[in-house]
Amino acid sequence: MKKLMLVTASLVALGAVAPAVAADLAARPYTKAPPMVQAAYDWSGFYIGINGGGGTSRNSWDLVGGLPQGNHDATGGTIGGQVGYRWQTGPIVFGVEGQGNWADFSGDNVSQVIPGNRNRTKIDAFGLFTGQVGYAWNNALLYVKGGAAVTDNRYSILTTAGGALLASTDETRWGGTVGVGFEYGFAPSWSFGVEYDHLFMGSSTNNFATLPVLQSNNIKQDVDLFTARVNYKFGGPVVARY
């Protein structure tokens, strides 16, 4: 009987003490876990790279005075390089870039005015000087660009039969460009991208002094470019973002 009374008294005492102990445990201070750190790609910095692809140029020849000689596409391949600088604020990326390419775009058509002649256009090189603005999802970047463009052209008049050269002239032409591109950072400091650019080169008058019958032509030109590119960015590619 005494043992039963002792056990009962012990249980009653334990029941009275337990809420107080629990309250003490709940009131104890604890240390908050540190926030998770997420690694994020940083597009800021200088970069240099190479590019290659193809393009086509549409060229319309008109005799000065208004007689149209027809038009043709000058198509071919290109390879070159680019250098630029980007800076990033949040997901927005701004940049400037200079690009220079060798090219082999050529094409011709038979003159609609003098059927015995064939008019040929060849682009040997071009350059782009542009500003950029883009939106980044970590190591993926979508951007648009625009600025100035320059093409190095050679125009030739050949005989339809045999292709003998009758006259030629060279021209460096300035115009404008707009484009869009996508770039992906696949390794520390390295990125791969694809880009499309349209060049608005306008029209200009070119003289063929050695050909007395056809001395001056007004030639209108625009260019479409499709290139793939690889860039190397100087500096670390990631920053800590909380």
PyMOL commands that set and color helices and strands:
alter all, ss='L'
color gray80, all
select helices_A, chain A and resi 2-26
alter helices_A, ss='H'
color red, helices_A
select strands_A, chain A and resi 38-41+45-63+67-89+92-110+117-137+140-159+165-187+190-207+216-233+238-241
alter strands_A, ss='S'
color yellow, strands_A
deselect
rebuild
show_as cartoon
